[in-house]
Amino acid sequence: MRSLPPSALPGISPSRGEIGKRQARRLKTNVETETSECNESISPLEGEMPGRAEGGVRRALASLFLLLFTSIASPALAASQAAVEKQFHSWIESDIWAAAKTNGISRQSFDRAFAGVALNWKLPDLTPPGEKPRKKKKQSQAEFSSPGPYFDEKRLMTLADNGRSYASAHARLLSQIEKKYGVPGEIVVAIWGRETGYGRAKITSSEIDVLATMAFMGDRKELFHKELMAALAMVEQGIDPAMMKGSWAGAMGQPQFMPSSYLKYAVDFDGDGDKDIWNSVPDALGSIASYLVAKGWQANRSWGYEVTIPPGISCAQEGPDLAQSIRDWSGLGISRISGKDFPSGEVKASGMMLVPAGRHGPEFIVTPNFYVIKEYNNSDLYALFIGNLADRIASNTGAFKGKWGKVGHMLRSDVEHMQKKLQKLGNDVGKVDGLPGYKTRRSIGRWQEASGMSPTCYPEEDMLGKL
């Protein structure tokens, strides 16, 4: 699943990628001497837009050259776009029709799907045929950010207030969904709210246009080619292509399903014969629950609990591969931060330590359902956001009680250097990519313990010299 960015609530992503802007940028680059750009956040947290604070001279030059280039070259640009459009339609008729036939798509369905198809020039990261891909900034020269801003309290409060209203309005439906799938209504509603603002987001892009454009000249052609074939299979099943509206990334409808997910997990919960995730709330919410249960949701279990981990208990015990019973975690002195006992039905079941900011933030014991939520969007912070929002909807709770410390703001190249050093010391840090996943965090904690330090389980600048 791909959540819509805040700009898509209610709108869709801003326009980028037009040929004219690309060429204007290149023209500007030829005139300017190379200057280092300010650091952007790497793997920007959903809900945040990585900033670029450029100087006034650079902005003025950019505007001047864009205006100059556009005024001089508009006819040439139009001709270039027309040429690319012609190649695009030839590619559809040759390459895509051949693949569609192989996948059992009829000519009638194919023609229905591509009637009026056009390139969507507003999509990001497009490289028209004959152009070189735009050079991306080296990931190693950017910072990763603190988790704190992801959990914007004002936004969460608004989503929770609206979520409680929607949960009340659809109480009977949610009860039916939970009875069938075992997924609590508050979890379903939280995902619905996080993905499309409870179905209120304006999702207006033609799914076929988006997928075909990205498969033709996007930077992940293979992925979007596969999704385009799945979209054609939907049309073959009788779905009207005009109804298939998606986001700039190809995620469709209120649950934000990619076409391949629609084919596997969408359900007709209202019983009208259609799996309508665009207009039917029962179908949309039922499909979210269907997805979660297919990924392993365990009924009658929470997603997890915010806890207090005593100072003497190592934070280097984090990870889904180090699960133990919640009773065992409790026996180590780990307790719920709310002061309540762990539910009796949970104590014999497995739980996992999660410290996304090491000792510098809230601490958790999560259940396997936490990792099921991550199947929807592979991010610890996304799953924590959904869990916290669901708790607010169900029980009118508030923010996590643990405070997010001032962590992050190290270059990924420095964190990657630390990962390589830890790896040489025999630690399993996971992927060496400059991002502090749970294996890196616990490797840091184990190294700190072995070095006689109090483990914090998070990369810090002063560790560089010590390693």
C-alpha positions as CSV (number, residue, x, y, z in Angstrom):
1,M,0.0,0.0,0.0
2,R,1.1,3.5,-0.5
3,S,-0.3,6.3,1.7
4,L,-1.2,9.5,0.0
5,P,1.0,12.4,1.1
6,P,-0.7,15.3,2.9
7,S,-0.7,17.2,-0.3
8,A,-3.1,14.6,-1.6
9,L,-5.6,15.3,1.1
10,P,-7.7,16.4,-0.6
11,G,-5.5,17.0,-3.7
12,I,-3.0,14.9,-5.6
13,S,0.8,15.3,-5.7
14,P,2.2,18.5,-7.2
15,S,3.2,18.6,-10.9
16,R,6.8,17.5,-11.6
17,G,8.6,15.9,-14.5
18,E,7.5,17.9,-17.5
19,I,10.1,17.9,-20.3
20,G,10.3,21.7,-20.3
21,K,11.2,21.8,-16.6
22,R,13.8,19.1,-17.0
23,Q,15.4,20.9,-19.9
24,A,15.3,24.2,-18.1
25,R,17.0,22.6,-15.1
26,R,19.7,21.3,-17.3
27,L,20.2,24.7,-18.9
28,K,20.4,26.3,-15.5
29,T,23.0,23.7,-14.5
30,N,25.2,24.5,-17.5
31,V,25.3,28.1,-16.5
32,E,25.8,27.7,-12.8
33,T,29.0,26.3,-11.3
34,E,28.4,23.1,-9.3
35,T,27.3,23.9,-5.8
36,S,26.5,21.5,-3.0
37,E,22.8,21.2,-2.3
38,C,21.4,21.3,1.2
39,N,20.7,17.9,2.7
40,E,17.4,16.3,2.2
41,S,15.9,13.8,4.6
42,I,16.5,10.3,3.5
43,S,13.5,8.0,3.4
44,P,11.3,11.0,4.3
45,L,8.8,10.2,6.9
46,E,5.3,9.9,5.5
47,G,3.5,13.2,6.1
48,E,6.7,15.2,5.8
49,M,8.0,16.9,2.7
50,P,11.8,17.1,2.7
51,G,12.8,20.7,2.3
52,R,15.3,22.4,0.0
53,A,16.3,25.9,1.2
54,E,18.0,27.4,-1.8
55,G,19.5,30.8,-1.9
56,G,17.7,33.8,-3.5
57,V,20.2,34.1,-6.4
58,R,19.7,30.4,-7.3
59,R,15.9,30.8,-7.2
60,A,16.1,33.9,-9.3
61,L,18.4,32.2,-11.9
62,A,16.1,29.2,-12.0
63,S,13.0,31.4,-12.5
64,L,14.8,33.5,-15.2
65,F,16.1,30.5,-17.2
66,L,12.8,28.6,-16.9
67,L,10.9,31.7,-18.2
68,L,13.5,32.3,-20.9
69,F,13.6,28.7,-22.0
70,T,9.8,28.2,-22.0
71,S,9.2,31.4,-24.0
72,I,11.8,30.5,-26.6
73,A,11.3,26.8,-26.9
74,S,7.6,26.2,-26.4
75,P,6.9,25.0,-30.0
76,A,9.9,22.7,-29.8
77,L,8.7,21.3,-26.5
78,A,5.3,20.7,-27.9
79,A,6.8,18.9,-30.8
80,S,9.0,16.8,-28.4
81,Q,6.0,15.8,-26.3
82,A,4.0,14.9,-29.4
83,A,6.9,12.7,-30.6
84,V,7.0,11.0,-27.2
85,E,3.3,10.5,-27.2
86,K,3.6,8.8,-30.6
87,Q,6.2,6.4,-29.3
88,F,4.1,5.8,-26.3
89,H,1.1,4.7,-28.3
90,S,3.3,2.5,-30.6
91,W,4.7,0.9,-27.5
92,I,1.2,0.2,-26.1
93,E,0.1,-1.4,-29.4
94,S,3.2,-3.5,-29.8
95,D,4.8,-4.4,-26.4
96,I,1.8,-4.1,-24.1
97,W,-0.7,-5.8,-26.4
98,A,1.8,-8.7,-26.8
99,A,2.1,-9.0,-23.0
100,A,-1.6,-8.6,-22.5
101,K,-2.4,-11.4,-24.9
102,T,0.0,-13.7,-23.1
103,N,-1.8,-12.9,-19.9
104,G,-5.2,-13.8,-21.3
105,I,-6.5,-10.3,-21.9
106,S,-9.0,-10.0,-24.8
107,R,-8.7,-7.4,-27.5
108,Q,-12.0,-6.0,-26.5
109,S,-10.9,-5.4,-22.9
110,F,-7.5,-4.1,-24.1
111,D,-9.2,-1.5,-26.3
112,R,-11.6,-0.5,-23.4
113,A,-8.7,0.0,-21.1
114,F,-6.6,2.1,-23.4
115,A,-9.4,4.2,-25.0
116,G,-8.2,7.8,-24.7
117,V,-5.0,6.8,-22.8
118,A,-2.5,9.6,-22.5
119,L,0.9,10.2,-20.9
120,N,0.6,11.8,-17.5
121,W,3.4,14.4,-17.6
122,K,2.7,15.5,-14.0
123,L,4.2,12.3,-12.5
124,P,7.6,12.3,-10.8
125,D,10.8,10.8,-12.0
126,L,9.9,10.5,-15.7
127,T,12.6,9.9,-18.3
128,P,11.3,10.2,-21.9
129,P,13.0,8.0,-24.5
130,G,16.3,9.4,-25.6
131,E,16.9,11.4,-22.4
132,K,19.3,10.5,-19.7
133,P,17.7,9.9,-16.3
134,R,18.0,12.9,-14.0
135,K,20.9,12.5,-11.7
136,K,19.6,11.8,-8.2
137,K,21.3,13.2,-5.1
138,K,23.7,10.7,-3.5
139,Q,21.8,9.1,-0.6
140,S,25.0,9.0,1.5
141,Q,25.0,12.8,1.7
142,A,21.6,13.2,3.4
143,E,20.4,13.1,6.9
144,F,17.9,10.7,8.4
145,S,15.4,12.5,10.7
146,S,14.2,12.0,14.2
147,P,11.0,9.9,14.4
148,G,9.3,12.6,16.4
149,P,7.8,14.8,13.7
150,Y,6.0,11.8,12.2
151,F,3.7,11.8,15.1
152,D,2.3,15.3,14.7
153,E,-0.1,15.7,17.6
154,K,-2.4,18.1,15.9
155,R,-2.8,15.8,12.9
156,L,-3.3,12.7,15.1
157,M,-5.9,14.5,17.2
158,T,-7.9,15.5,14.1
159,L,-7.7,12.0,12.7
160,A,-8.8,10.5,16.0
161,D,-11.7,12.9,16.4
162,N,-12.9,12.2,12.9
163,G,-12.2,8.5,13.3
164,R,-14.4,8.2,16.4
165,S,-17.2,9.8,14.5
166,Y,-16.8,7.4,11.5
167,A,-16.4,4.4,13.8
168,S,-19.7,5.3,15.5
169,A,-21.5,5.9,12.2
170,H,-20.3,2.6,10.9
171,A,-20.5,0.6,14.1
172,R,-22.7,-2.1,12.8
173,L,-20.6,-2.6,9.7
174,L,-17.3,-2.7,11.7
175,S,-18.9,-5.3,14.0
176,Q,-19.7,-7.4,11.0
177,I,-16.2,-7.0,9.6
178,E,-14.6,-8.0,13.0
179,K,-16.9,-11.0,13.3
180,K,-15.9,-12.2,9.8
181,Y,-12.2,-11.4,9.8
182,G,-11.2,-10.9,13.5
183,V,-9.7,-7.5,12.8
184,P,-10.8,-4.8,15.3
185,G,-12.8,-2.0,13.8
186,E,-10.5,0.7,15.2
187,I,-7.6,-0.8,13.3
188,V,-9.5,-0.8,10.0
189,V,-10.7,2.7,10.6
190,A,-7.2,3.9,11.5
191,I,-5.8,2.6,8.2
192,W,-8.7,4.1,6.3
193,G,-8.0,7.5,7.9
194,R,-4.3,7.4,7.4
195,E,-4.5,6.3,3.8
196,T,-7.2,8.6,2.4
197,G,-8.7,10.7,5.2
198,Y,-11.7,8.4,5.6
199,G,-12.3,8.3,1.9
200,R,-12.5,12.1,1.5
201,A,-9.2,12.5,-0.4
202,K,-9.7,13.5,-4.0
203,I,-8.2,10.7,-6.0
204,T,-8.7,11.7,-9.7
205,S,-5.9,10.3,-11.7
206,S,-6.7,7.7,-14.4
207,E,-5.1,4.4,-13.2
208,I,-4.4,3.2,-16.7
209,D,-2.7,6.6,-17.6
210,V,-0.6,6.5,-14.4
211,L,0.5,2.8,-14.8
212,A,1.2,3.1,-18.5
213,T,3.2,6.3,-18.1
214,M,5.3,4.8,-15.3
215,A,5.8,1.5,-17.2
216,F,6.9,3.5,-20.3
217,M,9.2,6.1,-18.8
218,G,9.2,5.8,-15.0
219,D,12.2,4.8,-13.0
220,R,10.6,1.4,-11.9
221,K,9.3,0.2,-15.2
222,E,9.2,-3.5,-14.2
223,L,7.1,-2.9,-11.2
224,F,4.6,-0.7,-13.1
225,H,4.5,-3.1,-16.0
226,K,3.4,-5.9,-13.6
227,E,0.7,-3.6,-12.1
228,L,-0.5,-2.5,-15.6
229,M,-1.1,-6.2,-16.4
230,A,-3.0,-6.6,-13.1
231,A,-5.1,-3.5,-14.0
232,L,-5.9,-5.0,-17.4
233,A,-7.0,-8.2,-15.6
234,M,-9.4,-6.0,-13.6
235,V,-10.8,-4.6,-16.8
236,E,-11.1,-8.2,-18.2
237,Q,-13.2,-9.0,-15.1
238,G,-15.6,-6.3,-16.1
239,I,-14.5,-3.3,-14.1
240,D,-15.0,0.0,-15.9
241,P,-11.6,1.6,-16.5
242,A,-13.2,5.1,-16.1
243,M,-13.9,4.1,-12.5
244,M,-10.4,3.1,-11.8
245,K,-9.0,6.2,-10.2
246,G,-5.7,6.2,-8.4
247,S,-2.9,8.3,-6.8
248,W,0.3,9.4,-8.6
249,A,1.9,6.1,-7.4
250,G,-0.9,3.9,-8.8
251,A,-2.6,3.1,-5.5
252,M,-6.4,3.0,-5.9
253,G,-9.5,3.9,-4.0
254,Q,-10.2,4.3,-0.3
255,P,-7.8,1.6,0.9
256,Q,-5.1,2.6,-1.6
257,F,-4.6,-0.8,-3.2
258,M,-2.3,-1.4,-6.1
259,P,-4.1,-3.5,-8.8
260,S,-2.3,-6.7,-7.8
261,S,-3.5,-6.3,-4.3
262,Y,-7.0,-5.5,-5.5
263,L,-7.1,-8.8,-7.4
264,K,-5.9,-10.8,-4.3
265,Y,-7.7,-9.0,-1.4
266,A,-10.6,-6.8,-2.5
267,V,-14.0,-8.1,-1.4
268,D,-17.6,-7.4,-2.1
269,F,-18.7,-6.8,1.5
270,D,-22.0,-5.1,0.7
271,G,-23.1,-8.0,-1.6
272,D,-24.0,-5.9,-4.6
273,G,-21.8,-8.0,-7.0
274,D,-19.0,-5.4,-7.3
275,K,-15.8,-5.1,-5.4
276,D,-16.0,-1.3,-5.4
277,I,-13.2,0.1,-3.2
278,W,-13.7,3.6,-4.7
279,N,-17.3,4.3,-3.7
280,S,-18.5,1.6,-1.3
281,V,-17.4,2.0,2.3
282,P,-18.3,-1.6,3.2
283,D,-16.2,-2.9,0.3
284,A,-13.3,-0.5,1.2
285,L,-13.2,-1.4,4.9
286,G,-13.9,-5.1,4.3
287,S,-11.0,-5.2,1.8
288,I,-8.6,-3.6,4.4
289,A,-9.6,-6.4,6.9
290,S,-9.3,-9.0,4.2
291,Y,-5.8,-7.8,3.4
292,L,-4.7,-7.9,7.0
293,V,-6.1,-11.3,7.8
294,A,-4.4,-12.7,4.6
295,K,-1.1,-11.4,6.0
296,G,-1.6,-13.2,9.3
297,W,-3.6,-11.0,11.6
298,Q,-4.2,-12.8,14.9
299,A,-7.7,-12.3,16.3
300,N,-8.2,-11.2,19.9
301,R,-4.7,-9.7,20.1
302,S,-3.5,-6.1,20.3
303,W,-0.9,-4.5,18.0
304,G,1.3,-3.8,21.0
305,Y,1.8,-1.8,24.2
306,E,4.0,1.2,25.2
307,V,6.1,0.1,28.1
308,T,8.8,1.1,30.5
309,I,12.0,-0.9,30.2
310,P,14.1,-0.7,33.4
311,P,17.6,0.7,33.0
312,G,19.2,-2.6,33.8
313,I,17.4,-4.4,31.0
314,S,19.3,-4.2,27.7
315,C,17.7,-2.5,24.7
316,A,19.8,-4.8,22.6
317,Q,17.0,-7.5,22.8
318,E,15.0,-5.8,20.0
319,G,13.6,-7.5,17.0
320,P,10.9,-9.9,15.6
321,D,13.5,-12.7,15.7
322,L,14.0,-12.4,19.5
323,A,10.3,-12.9,20.5
324,Q,9.5,-14.4,23.9
325,S,6.3,-14.6,25.9
326,I,4.9,-11.4,27.3
327,R,5.0,-13.1,30.7
328,D,8.8,-13.5,30.3
329,W,9.2,-9.8,29.3
330,S,7.1,-8.9,32.3
331,G,9.3,-11.1,34.5
332,L,12.3,-8.9,33.5
333,G,10.5,-5.9,35.0
334,I,9.1,-4.5,31.8
335,S,5.7,-3.0,32.5
336,R,3.0,-1.1,30.6
337,I,3.6,2.7,30.9
338,S,-0.1,3.1,31.6
339,G,0.3,1.2,34.9
340,K,-2.2,-1.4,33.7
341,D,-1.4,-5.1,33.7
342,F,-0.9,-6.9,30.4
343,P,-4.2,-8.5,29.4
344,S,-4.6,-12.0,30.7
345,G,-5.1,-13.3,27.2
346,E,-1.8,-11.9,26.1
347,V,0.6,-13.1,28.8
348,K,1.3,-16.5,27.3
349,A,1.5,-15.2,23.7
350,S,4.7,-13.9,22.0
351,G,5.8,-10.3,22.1
352,M,8.8,-8.4,20.7
353,M,10.8,-5.5,22.0
354,L,10.7,-2.4,19.8
355,V,12.8,0.7,20.5
356,P,12.6,2.8,17.3
357,A,14.8,5.6,18.8
358,G,16.8,3.4,21.1
359,R,16.7,4.7,24.6
360,H,15.9,8.2,23.2
361,G,12.2,7.6,22.7
362,P,9.1,5.6,23.5
363,E,9.6,1.9,24.1
364,F,7.2,-0.9,23.2
365,I,6.4,-4.6,23.4
366,V,4.6,-5.4,20.2
367,T,2.8,-8.4,19.0
368,P,2.9,-10.2,15.6
369,N,0.0,-8.0,14.6
370,F,2.4,-5.0,14.5
371,Y,4.3,-6.7,11.8
372,V,1.1,-7.5,9.9
373,I,0.3,-3.7,9.9
374,K,3.8,-3.2,8.4
375,E,2.7,-5.4,5.5
376,Y,0.4,-2.5,4.6
377,N,3.3,-0.1,4.6
378,N,6.8,-1.4,5.5
379,S,7.7,1.1,8.2
380,D,7.9,0.8,12.0
381,L,6.7,4.4,12.3
382,Y,3.7,3.8,10.0
383,A,2.7,0.8,12.1
384,L,3.1,2.7,15.4
385,F,1.1,5.6,13.9
386,I,-1.8,3.2,13.0
387,G,-1.6,1.5,16.5
388,N,-1.7,4.9,18.3
389,L,-4.5,6.2,16.1
390,A,-6.5,3.0,16.6
391,D,-6.1,3.3,20.4
392,R,-7.2,6.9,20.3
393,I,-10.3,5.9,18.3
394,A,-11.2,3.0,20.5
395,S,-10.3,4.4,24.0
396,N,-9.8,8.1,23.6
397,T,-6.2,7.8,24.6
398,G,-3.5,10.3,23.6
399,A,0.1,10.6,22.5
400,F,2.7,8.1,23.5
401,K,4.0,9.0,27.0
402,G,7.6,8.5,26.2
403,K,9.2,11.6,24.5
404,W,11.1,11.4,21.3
405,G,14.6,12.7,21.9
406,K,16.8,14.7,19.5
407,V,18.2,11.9,17.5
408,G,18.9,11.5,13.8
409,H,20.6,14.3,11.8
410,M,23.6,12.2,11.1
411,L,24.7,11.7,7.5
412,R,23.8,8.3,6.1
413,S,27.4,7.9,5.0
414,D,28.4,8.1,8.7
415,V,25.9,5.6,9.8
416,E,26.9,3.3,6.9
417,H,30.5,3.6,8.1
418,M,29.4,2.6,11.6
419,Q,27.5,-0.4,10.1
420,K,30.6,-1.6,8.3
421,K,32.7,-1.3,11.5
422,L,30.2,-3.2,13.5
423,Q,30.0,-5.8,10.8
424,K,33.7,-6.3,10.9
425,L,33.4,-6.9,14.7
426,G,31.0,-9.8,13.9
427,N,27.7,-8.1,14.3
428,D,24.7,-8.7,12.0
429,V,23.6,-5.1,11.2
430,G,21.2,-6.1,8.4
431,K,21.4,-4.2,5.2
432,V,24.4,-1.8,5.1
433,D,22.5,1.3,3.9
434,G,23.0,4.0,6.4
435,L,19.6,3.6,8.0
436,P,19.4,2.4,11.6
437,G,17.0,-0.6,11.5
438,Y,16.5,-2.9,14.4
439,K,19.5,-5.1,13.6
440,T,21.8,-2.0,13.5
441,R,20.2,-0.6,16.7
442,R,20.8,-3.8,18.7
443,S,24.3,-4.2,17.2
444,I,25.1,-0.8,18.6
445,G,23.7,-1.8,21.9
446,R,25.7,-5.0,22.0
447,W,28.9,-3.1,21.1
448,Q,28.2,-0.5,23.8
449,E,27.7,-3.3,26.4
450,A,30.9,-5.0,25.3
451,S,32.8,-1.7,25.6
452,G,31.6,-1.1,29.1
453,M,29.1,1.6,28.1
454,S,25.4,1.9,29.0
455,P,23.6,0.8,25.9
456,T,21.4,3.4,24.1
457,C,20.9,1.3,20.9
458,Y,20.9,4.2,18.5
459,P,23.7,5.8,16.3
460,E,25.3,8.9,17.8
461,E,28.0,11.1,16.4
462,D,30.4,10.5,19.3
463,M,30.4,6.8,18.5
464,L,32.3,7.4,15.2
465,G,35.7,8.0,16.8
466,K,35.2,5.2,19.3
467,L,34.4,2.6,16.7
